[in-house]
């Protein structure tokens, strides 16, 4: 699985002008299931992100996790994270999981994150979504599991 996580003070996701998900202080997680990914990788990604120490402590150092701060997560599917730009100018997305498998693993990831006790909302898999966020820091991290 591949994720792009952003530390945010807040984020929302909308479909057709209607807000369907949001979070306050915490993480916006753009997630993509890749071909060959498994439930175990979805759970590993959720565990890694839940314990990743990227929030400031009392001394201003990145030393706290989303669990430590009581933060929330907004999880948005984004198959374009699988982009292969090695040939030409048009990205290819053949490394992404099939839509059915991608949806299943996306849902598994969100459920695993929620099981860690993190309030988790989601976008709509496969929809044309508008995402708004205030990146805190900015802190943006790419993860592959």
C-alpha positions in Angstrom: 0.0 0.0 0.0 1.1 3.5 -0.6 0.0 6.6 1.4 0.6 10.3 1.4 -0.1 11.6 4.8 -0.4 15.3 5.7 -0.5 16.7 9.2 -3.5 19.0 9.3 -5.3 21.4 11.5 -8.4 20.4 9.6 -9.6 18.8 6.3 -12.8 18.1 4.4 -13.8 16.0 1.4 -16.8 16.7 -0.7 -18.6 14.9 -3.6 -20.9 16.9 -5.9 -20.7 19.9 -3.6 -21.8 17.9 -0.5 -19.3 17.4 2.3 -19.1 13.7 3.1 -16.1 13.6 5.5 -14.0 15.8 7.7 -11.4 15.8 10.5 -10.0 18.4 12.8 -6.4 18.3 14.0 -4.9 15.1 12.9 -4.1 13.5 9.5 -5.4 13.6 6.0 -4.4 10.3 4.5 -4.4 9.8 0.8 -4.2 6.0 0.2 -3.7 3.7 -2.8 -3.8 -0.1 -2.8 -1.3 -1.5 -5.2 -1.4 -4.8 -7.2 -0.6 -7.7 -4.8 -1.4 -5.8 -1.6 -2.9 -7.8 1.2 -5.1 -7.3 4.3 -1.9 -7.6 6.4 -0.4 -4.7 4.5 -3.5 -2.5 5.1 -3.2 -3.4 8.8 0.5 -2.7 8.9 0.0 0.7 7.2 -2.7 1.6 9.8 -0.4 0.6 12.7 2.6 2.5 11.3 0.5 5.7 10.7 -1.1 5.5 14.2 2.3 5.4 15.9 4.2 7.8 13.6 5.6 10.6 15.7 5.0 13.6 13.6 3.1 15.9 16.0 4.9 18.5 18.2 5.6 17.8 21.9 5.8 20.6 24.5 9.2 21.5 23.3 8.1 21.9 19.7 9.8 18.7 18.5 8.0 16.1 16.4 7.7 13.5 19.1 4.0 12.7 19.4 1.7 10.4 17.4 -1.9 10.9 16.4 -2.8 8.6 19.3 -0.8 10.8 21.7 -2.7 14.0 20.7 -6.1 12.4 20.4 -6.3 13.4 16.7 -8.6 12.3 14.0 -8.1 11.1 10.4 -9.7 11.7 7.1 -8.9 8.8 4.7 -9.3 9.5 0.9 -8.7 6.9 -1.8 -6.4 8.1 -4.5 -5.3 5.6 -7.2 -3.1 8.3 -8.8 -0.5 7.6 -6.1 0.3 4.6 -8.2 1.4 6.8 -11.2 4.3 5.6 -13.3 5.9 8.6 -15.0 9.0 6.8 -16.3 7.9 6.8 -19.9 6.6 9.9 -21.7 4.4 12.6 -20.2 1.2 10.7 -19.6 1.3 8.7 -16.3 0.3 5.1 -16.2 -1.7 3.6 -13.4 -1.4 -0.2 -14.1 0.4 -0.7 -10.7 -2.8 0.1 -8.8 -5.0 -2.7 -7.5 -8.1 -3.5 -9.5 -11.1 -1.4 -8.5 -12.8 -4.1 -6.5 -9.6 -5.1 -4.6 -8.7 -1.4 -4.2 -12.1 -0.7 -2.6 -11.8 -3.6 -0.3 -8.3 -2.7 0.9 -9.2 0.9 1.3 -12.1 0.0 3.5 -9.8 -2.5 5.4 -7.3 0.2 6.0 -9.9 2.7 7.3 -11.4 0.1 9.6 -7.9 -0.9 10.9 -7.1 2.8 11.6 -10.4 3.2 13.5 -9.6 0.0 15.4 -6.6 1.8 16.8 -9.0 4.3 18.5 -8.5 7.0 15.9 -11.8 8.8 14.9 -11.8 8.1 11.2 -13.9 9.5 8.3 -13.6 8.6 4.7 -14.2 9.9 1.2 -16.1 8.0 -1.4 -14.1 5.3 -3.3 -13.9 6.0 -7.0 -15.8 9.3 -6.8 -14.6 12.7 -8.2 -13.9 14.3 -4.8 -12.8 17.8 -3.7 -10.4 17.8 -0.8 -9.7 20.9 1.3 -7.1 21.0 4.0 -4.9 23.2 6.1 -1.5 21.5 6.2 0.1 22.0 9.6 3.9 22.7 9.3 3.7 21.8 6.5 4.3 18.2 7.2 3.8 15.7 4.3 5.2 12.2 4.4 5.1 9.4 1.7 4.8 5.8 3.0 5.0 2.5 1.3 4.3 -0.8 3.1 
